[in-house]
Amino acid sequence: MIYGTKTNKQSLITLPYLSSPNYTKELCATDGITFCDESDPDYDFKLVLTSVMQKSSKGHWKAATRKLKTLVNRHSTPDTPVPRDAYLAVLEACAANRLNGARASEPARKILEDMSTFGYEIPTELANVCVTSTLGEGAGATHDGFGGVDAALAMVHAIETSPGGAESLTDASYARLVTALTRERAMEEAMEVLRSMVVDKSFTPPLGTFADVAKVAAQSSSVGHAEDVVQVLSLAKAAGYELDNIAAVEAGRELLASGIIAAEKMDNLALGLRLLTAAAKAKGCAPDSGDDLVAMSSSAAQRACTLIHKRAIGKACEDNNWKLAVKILELMPKRGLAPATSVWRKVLSTCCKNEKSRKATAILLDWVSSYGRYFGLQVDLPLF
């Protein structure tokens, strides 16, 4: 039953007890009531972390990468950082099958950078797999547009700045990076990495690595890059290679040929002749000689060798050093080089000036014989 009163202004229905102030206070009283939030404050963090681990274990690297990004950006705090195991799980999923054809290069790079930032140690095997798998044979050292030399350089920096990362990468990983840099004509970066391998890390890179860098530097028209070839030869010697022996293998002959090409560009005749002499001393080149193989290794090498001998003979003739001029002239046919007519004439004239008639006669006969061999003619020389 509802009791109410009617006023003159308007008709109201009132409940005398419910409208009293005491009722409101009693209704809102919290005496004897305790409020307790028993929910896990890290529930969302743990839920996403579990999803990251599950996706990674199944090899779903794309989904695992997205979940990891969500975990880092939305749920991670200084008090609850992303654990190292989560980064490693996703990195292993990305690194599978050579970074999934290098498609996972960018996620792997970001993970390596985050691990380095948070001071997490990066396993050696994973570090090397990531760097080598990022580098391909395409433009920019990519795999069908994925990965590339820029991503590899970023990975190397992240690995080297991580705890214990300075010793993580092997010489094979660095060598692959150097070769990729030379293909991209990034000579400064390639030289820096190569120098770090030999000087700072005491590695002995494969001889082919030195040859790749020297070849690209020698092909450049810049004299500065020609000087880089000399530095490469010095680094090869510092790494333990002997110039007198490397001509026995193809990579060694390519390195020496690049050195000769650079010597000709710098007009360093002594260096060019020294490298050919070193090639001649190499064992294991039979039936040919090492200097012959180096001189004939390419058209550029043959041209450089011919010019070096020609200039050296010209200088010896200017100095009236007939013995040196004759010696260099005799080496040219042995190295597969054809002396020009002017070269024959200079040496012959120098011998005549010094009254070396017997040597001058021998040179003249050799000149005639070489002329006949060049044109395929049979020349019968008189016997004196």
C-alpha positions as CSV (number, residue, x, y, z in Angstrom):
1,M,0.0,0.0,0.0
2,I,1.3,3.4,-1.0
3,Y,0.7,6.5,1.1
4,G,0.8,9.9,-0.4
5,T,-0.2,13.5,0.0
6,K,-1.6,15.9,-2.5
7,T,-0.3,19.5,-2.6
8,N,-1.8,22.6,-4.1
9,K,0.8,23.0,-6.8
10,Q,1.1,19.5,-8.2
11,S,0.3,15.9,-7.4
12,L,3.2,13.9,-6.0
13,I,3.6,10.4,-4.8
14,T,6.0,10.2,-2.0
15,L,7.4,7.5,0.2
16,P,8.1,9.1,3.5
17,Y,10.8,6.5,4.5
18,L,12.6,6.2,1.2
19,S,12.9,9.9,0.8
20,S,14.6,10.4,4.1
21,P,18.3,11.2,4.3
22,N,19.1,8.4,6.6
23,Y,18.0,5.8,4.1
24,T,20.5,7.1,1.5
25,K,23.3,6.9,4.0
26,E,22.4,3.4,5.1
27,L,22.1,2.3,1.5
28,C,25.6,3.5,0.6
29,A,27.3,2.4,3.8
30,T,30.4,0.2,3.3
31,D,30.9,-0.8,6.8
32,G,32.1,-4.4,7.0
33,I,32.6,-4.7,3.2
34,T,36.1,-5.2,1.7
35,F,36.7,-4.7,-2.0
36,C,39.6,-6.9,-3.4
37,D,40.7,-7.1,-7.1
38,E,42.0,-10.6,-7.5
39,S,42.5,-10.4,-11.3
40,D,46.1,-10.9,-12.7
41,P,47.5,-7.5,-13.7
42,D,49.8,-9.3,-16.2
43,Y,47.0,-11.4,-17.7
44,D,47.1,-9.7,-21.1
45,F,50.9,-9.8,-21.2
46,K,51.0,-13.5,-20.5
47,L,48.2,-14.3,-22.9
48,V,50.0,-12.6,-25.8
49,L,53.3,-14.1,-24.8
50,T,51.7,-17.6,-24.9
51,S,50.4,-16.9,-28.4
52,V,53.9,-15.8,-29.5
53,M,55.5,-19.0,-28.3
54,Q,52.8,-21.1,-29.9
55,K,53.0,-19.4,-33.3
56,S,56.8,-19.7,-33.1
57,S,56.8,-23.4,-32.3
58,K,54.6,-24.1,-35.3
59,G,57.0,-22.1,-37.6
60,H,54.4,-19.4,-38.4
61,W,57.0,-16.7,-38.5
62,K,54.7,-14.0,-39.9
63,A,52.0,-14.5,-37.2
64,A,54.7,-14.8,-34.5
65,T,56.3,-11.6,-35.6
66,R,53.0,-9.7,-35.4
67,K,52.2,-11.1,-32.0
68,L,55.7,-10.1,-30.8
69,K,55.2,-6.6,-32.1
70,T,51.9,-6.4,-30.2
71,L,53.6,-7.7,-27.0
72,V,56.4,-5.1,-27.2
73,N,54.3,-2.1,-28.1
74,R,51.2,-2.6,-26.0
75,H,51.9,-4.9,-23.1
76,S,55.6,-4.6,-22.3
77,T,56.7,-2.3,-19.5
78,P,60.0,-1.7,-17.7
79,D,58.8,-4.0,-15.0
80,T,57.6,-6.7,-17.4
81,P,60.0,-6.7,-20.3
82,V,59.7,-9.2,-23.1
83,P,61.8,-12.2,-22.1
84,R,64.8,-13.4,-24.1
85,D,63.1,-16.7,-24.8
86,A,60.3,-15.0,-26.7
87,Y,62.8,-13.2,-29.0
88,L,64.8,-16.4,-29.6
89,A,61.6,-18.4,-30.4
90,V,60.5,-15.9,-33.1
91,L,64.1,-15.5,-34.4
92,E,64.4,-19.2,-34.8
93,A,61.1,-19.3,-36.7
94,C,62.3,-16.5,-39.0
95,A,65.8,-18.1,-39.5
96,A,64.4,-21.4,-40.7
97,N,64.9,-22.3,-44.4
98,R,67.5,-19.6,-44.9
99,L,65.3,-16.8,-43.4
100,N,62.4,-18.3,-45.4
101,G,64.0,-17.3,-48.7
102,A,65.2,-14.0,-47.1
103,R,61.6,-12.9,-46.7
104,A,62.1,-12.8,-43.0
105,S,65.2,-10.7,-43.2
106,E,63.6,-7.5,-41.9
107,P,61.8,-9.1,-38.9
108,A,65.0,-10.9,-38.0
109,R,67.0,-7.6,-38.2
110,K,64.5,-5.9,-35.9
111,I,64.7,-8.7,-33.4
112,L,68.5,-8.6,-33.4
113,E,68.4,-4.9,-32.8
114,D,65.9,-5.2,-30.0
115,M,67.9,-8.0,-28.3
116,S,71.1,-5.8,-28.6
117,T,69.2,-2.9,-27.1
118,F,67.9,-4.9,-24.1
119,G,71.3,-6.5,-23.5
120,Y,70.3,-10.1,-24.5
121,E,73.0,-12.4,-25.7
122,I,72.5,-13.7,-29.3
123,P,73.4,-17.3,-30.0
124,T,76.4,-17.6,-32.4
125,E,74.7,-20.1,-34.8
126,L,71.6,-17.9,-35.2
127,A,73.7,-14.8,-35.7
128,N,75.7,-16.3,-38.6
129,V,72.6,-17.9,-40.2
130,C,70.9,-14.5,-40.3
131,V,73.8,-12.7,-41.8
132,T,74.7,-15.2,-44.5
133,S,71.1,-16.0,-45.4
134,T,70.3,-12.3,-45.9
135,L,72.9,-11.9,-48.7
136,G,71.9,-13.2,-52.1
137,E,73.1,-12.9,-55.7
138,G,70.6,-10.3,-57.0
139,A,70.8,-6.6,-57.2
140,G,71.9,-5.1,-53.9
141,A,72.8,-8.7,-52.8
142,T,69.1,-9.5,-52.4
143,H,67.0,-12.7,-52.9
144,D,64.3,-11.7,-55.3
145,G,64.1,-8.3,-53.7
146,F,64.3,-9.5,-50.1
147,G,67.2,-9.1,-47.7
148,G,70.3,-7.4,-49.2
149,V,73.6,-5.8,-48.1
150,D,72.0,-3.0,-46.1
151,A,70.0,-5.4,-43.9
152,A,73.1,-7.5,-43.4
153,L,75.2,-4.5,-42.3
154,A,72.5,-3.6,-39.8
155,M,72.5,-7.2,-38.5
156,V,76.2,-7.2,-38.1
157,H,76.2,-4.0,-36.2
158,A,73.4,-5.3,-33.8
159,I,75.3,-8.5,-33.3
160,E,78.6,-6.9,-32.6
161,T,77.1,-4.5,-30.0
162,S,75.3,-7.2,-28.2
163,P,76.8,-8.9,-25.1
164,G,79.7,-11.2,-26.3
165,G,78.7,-10.4,-29.9
166,A,82.2,-9.2,-31.0
167,E,83.2,-12.9,-31.2
168,S,79.9,-14.3,-32.6
169,L,80.4,-13.9,-36.3
170,T,82.8,-16.3,-38.2
171,D,85.2,-15.4,-40.9
172,A,82.9,-17.0,-43.4
173,S,80.1,-14.6,-42.6
174,Y,82.4,-11.6,-42.8
175,A,83.9,-12.9,-46.1
176,R,80.4,-13.3,-47.6
177,L,79.6,-9.7,-46.6
178,V,82.9,-8.4,-48.1
179,T,82.1,-10.2,-51.4
180,A,78.6,-8.7,-51.5
181,L,80.0,-5.2,-50.8
182,T,82.5,-5.5,-53.6
183,R,79.8,-6.5,-56.1
184,E,77.9,-3.4,-55.1
185,R,81.1,-1.3,-55.7
186,A,81.0,-0.3,-52.0
187,M,84.8,-0.3,-51.8
188,E,85.2,1.8,-48.7
189,E,82.9,-0.5,-46.7
190,A,84.5,-3.6,-48.1
191,M,88.0,-2.4,-47.3
192,E,86.9,-1.5,-43.8
193,V,85.4,-4.9,-43.1
194,L,88.4,-6.7,-44.7
195,R,90.8,-4.7,-42.6
196,S,88.8,-5.4,-39.4
197,M,88.9,-9.2,-40.2
198,V,92.7,-9.2,-40.6
199,V,93.8,-6.6,-38.1
200,D,91.2,-6.6,-35.3
201,K,89.9,-10.1,-35.4
202,S,93.1,-11.9,-36.6
203,F,91.1,-13.9,-39.2
204,T,92.6,-15.5,-42.3
205,P,90.0,-14.8,-45.0
206,P,89.9,-17.0,-48.0
207,L,92.2,-16.0,-50.8
208,G,89.2,-15.5,-53.0
209,T,87.9,-12.7,-50.8
210,F,91.1,-10.7,-51.3
211,A,90.9,-11.4,-55.0
212,D,87.3,-10.2,-55.2
213,V,88.1,-6.9,-53.5
214,A,91.3,-6.3,-55.5
215,K,89.6,-7.2,-58.9
216,V,86.8,-4.6,-58.4
217,A,89.3,-2.0,-57.2
218,A,91.6,-2.6,-60.2
219,Q,88.7,-2.2,-62.6
220,S,88.0,1.3,-61.4
221,S,89.4,4.2,-63.3
222,S,90.3,6.0,-60.0
223,V,93.9,6.0,-59.0
224,G,92.7,5.9,-55.4
225,H,91.2,2.5,-55.9
226,A,94.4,1.4,-57.5
227,E,96.1,2.2,-54.2
228,D,93.4,0.1,-52.5
229,V,94.7,-2.9,-54.4
230,V,98.1,-2.4,-52.9
231,Q,96.5,-2.3,-49.4
232,V,94.7,-5.6,-50.2
233,L,98.0,-7.2,-51.1
234,S,99.4,-5.9,-47.8
235,L,96.5,-7.3,-45.9
236,A,96.8,-10.7,-47.7
237,K,100.5,-10.8,-46.7
238,A,99.6,-9.8,-43.1
239,A,97.0,-12.6,-43.0
240,G,99.7,-15.2,-43.7
241,Y,99.7,-15.6,-47.5
242,E,103.1,-15.5,-49.3
243,L,103.1,-13.8,-52.6
244,D,105.7,-16.2,-54.0
245,N,103.3,-19.1,-53.6
246,I,99.7,-17.9,-54.3
247,A,100.1,-18.1,-58.1
248,A,99.6,-21.9,-57.8
249,V,95.8,-21.3,-57.4
250,E,93.4,-19.4,-59.5
251,A,92.4,-16.9,-56.8
252,G,96.0,-16.1,-56.2
253,R,96.7,-15.5,-59.9
254,E,93.6,-13.1,-60.0
255,L,95.0,-11.2,-57.0
256,L,98.4,-10.8,-58.5
257,A,96.9,-9.8,-61.9
258,S,94.9,-7.1,-60.1
259,G,98.0,-5.9,-58.4
260,I,99.8,-5.7,-61.8
261,I,96.9,-3.7,-63.3
262,A,97.0,-1.3,-60.4
263,A,100.8,-1.0,-60.6
264,E,100.5,0.0,-64.3
265,K,97.9,2.7,-63.4
266,M,100.1,4.1,-60.7
267,D,103.2,3.8,-63.0
268,N,104.8,1.7,-60.3
269,L,107.1,-0.4,-62.6
270,A,109.0,-2.0,-59.7
271,L,105.8,-3.3,-58.1
272,G,104.5,-4.8,-61.3
273,L,107.8,-6.6,-62.1
274,R,108.0,-7.8,-58.5
275,L,104.6,-9.4,-58.6
276,L,105.4,-11.2,-61.9
277,T,108.7,-12.4,-60.3
278,A,106.7,-13.7,-57.3
279,A,104.3,-15.5,-59.7
280,A,107.2,-17.1,-61.5
281,K,108.5,-18.6,-58.2
282,A,105.2,-20.4,-57.4
283,K,105.3,-24.2,-57.5
284,G,102.6,-26.3,-58.9
285,C,101.9,-24.4,-62.1
286,A,103.6,-26.9,-64.5
287,P,103.7,-27.2,-67.4
288,D,103.3,-23.4,-67.5
289,S,105.0,-20.9,-65.3
290,G,103.1,-18.7,-62.8
291,D,104.1,-15.4,-64.4
292,D,102.9,-16.7,-67.8
293,L,99.5,-17.7,-66.3
294,V,99.1,-14.4,-64.5
295,A,100.0,-12.3,-67.6
296,M,97.5,-14.3,-69.7
297,S,94.8,-14.4,-67.1
298,S,92.8,-11.6,-68.8
299,S,93.2,-9.0,-71.6
300,A,93.6,-6.2,-69.0
301,A,96.4,-8.1,-67.3
302,Q,98.1,-8.8,-70.6
303,R,97.9,-5.2,-71.5
304,A,99.2,-4.0,-68.1
305,C,102.1,-6.5,-68.3
306,T,103.1,-5.4,-71.8
307,L,103.0,-1.7,-70.8
308,I,105.1,-2.3,-67.6
309,H,107.8,-4.2,-69.6
310,K,107.8,-1.6,-72.3
311,R,108.2,1.3,-69.8
312,A,110.8,-0.5,-67.8
313,I,112.9,-1.2,-70.9
314,G,112.5,2.4,-72.0
315,K,113.7,3.6,-68.6
316,A,116.7,1.2,-68.6
317,C,117.7,2.4,-72.1
318,E,117.5,6.0,-70.9
319,D,119.8,5.1,-68.0
320,N,122.1,3.3,-70.5
321,N,121.6,0.1,-68.5
322,W,121.9,-2.4,-71.4
323,K,122.0,-5.5,-69.1
324,L,118.7,-4.7,-67.4
325,A,117.1,-3.8,-70.8
326,V,118.2,-7.1,-72.3
327,K,117.0,-9.1,-69.3
328,I,113.5,-7.6,-69.3
329,L,113.3,-8.0,-73.1
330,E,114.2,-11.7,-72.7
331,L,111.4,-12.2,-70.1
332,M,108.7,-10.9,-72.4
333,P,108.4,-13.9,-74.7
334,K,108.6,-16.2,-71.8
335,R,105.6,-14.5,-70.3
336,G,103.6,-14.6,-73.5
337,L,104.2,-10.9,-74.3
338,A,105.1,-9.7,-77.8
339,P,107.6,-6.8,-77.8
340,A,106.7,-3.9,-80.1
341,T,109.1,-2.9,-82.9
342,S,110.1,0.2,-80.9
343,V,111.1,-2.0,-78.0
344,W,113.4,-4.2,-80.1
345,R,114.9,-1.1,-81.6
346,K,115.6,0.6,-78.3
347,V,117.4,-2.4,-76.8
348,L,119.4,-3.1,-80.0
349,S,120.4,0.6,-80.2
350,T,121.5,0.6,-76.5
351,C,123.6,-2.5,-77.0
352,C,125.3,-1.0,-80.0
353,K,126.1,2.2,-78.1
354,N,127.8,0.1,-75.4
355,E,129.7,-1.8,-78.1
356,K,128.0,-5.1,-77.2
357,S,128.1,-6.5,-80.7
358,R,127.6,-10.2,-79.7
359,K,124.5,-9.4,-77.6
360,A,123.2,-7.0,-80.3
361,T,123.6,-9.8,-82.9
362,A,121.7,-12.2,-80.7
363,I,118.9,-9.7,-80.1
364,L,118.6,-9.1,-83.9
365,L,118.4,-12.8,-84.6
366,D,115.7,-13.2,-81.9
367,W,113.8,-10.3,-83.4
368,V,113.8,-11.9,-86.8
369,S,112.7,-15.3,-85.4
370,S,109.9,-13.7,-83.4
371,Y,108.8,-11.9,-86.6
372,G,108.6,-15.2,-88.4
373,R,106.7,-17.0,-85.6
374,Y,104.2,-14.1,-85.4
375,F,103.4,-14.4,-89.1
376,G,103.7,-18.1,-89.2
377,L,106.8,-18.1,-91.5
378,Q,109.7,-20.4,-91.5
379,V,112.8,-18.3,-91.1
380,D,116.2,-19.9,-91.8
381,L,118.9,-18.0,-90.0
382,P,122.5,-18.3,-91.0
383,L,124.9,-19.8,-88.5
384,F,127.8,-17.6,-87.5
